[in-house]
């Protein structure tokens, strides 16, 4: 896997992936940026959230769960001093569907956190990672 980050202007950069996708990253105006895109540390959280969500949806679909929606709310704390690494990350999953089994959702969340999601497992090497979930039953 390869990627490129190219300077755009000010402190804005364009990240280009090996798969042909691009994203703009920028800093806050008080740091010299123009707020053109997410901060790089926000991108780390988004990447972990995307990685684990893909795992969870895939596992739930394989176990024939009728998922209609899924999102993860991520909250994080960073160290006060440099390097300002993440020290705590919490992921709260909301999975909606028809006749979903809470045990299946719990298993998918646990397996992603402990075995499959390389992004969140990497972040968990420096941050205390916690996870929880809720299942929302939707009318048929």
C-alpha positions, 0 to 999 in steps of 0.5 A, a space after each residue: 500500500 502506498 499513499 502520497 501527501 502533497 502540499 496544496 497551500 498554507 498548511 493544507 495538503 492533499 492526501 492521495 491514496 493508492 486506490 485513486 482517492 483524494 482528501 484535503 487536510 488542513 489546520 485550524 485558522 488559529 494555526 495558519 490553516 483555512 479550515 479546508 478539510 479535516 485535521 490529520 488527527 481527525 483523519 486517524 479517528 475517521 480511519 479507525 471508525 471506518 475500518 471497524 465499521 466495515 468489519 462489523 457490517 461484514 460480520 453482521 451480514 454474514 450472520 444474516 442480521 438484517 441491518 438497516 443502518 450503522 454508525 459509530 460515534 467516536 470521542 477521543 482525548 489527547 495528551 497535553 504535551 508533544 507528541 499529543 497522541 491519543 490517550 483515550 478513545 471511545 467508540 459507541 456503535 449504533 446498529 439499527 435493523 429488524 430482529 437484530 440479535 444483541 449477541 451478534 452485534 456484541 460479538 462483531 464489535 468485540 472481534 473487530 476491536 480485538 482481532 480484525 480492525 488493524 487501524 483501531 488496534 494500532 491506535 490502541 497501542 498508545 490509547 486506552 480503547 473502549 467500545 460499547 453499542 446499542 441496538 435499535 429495532 426498526 419497524 418492519 
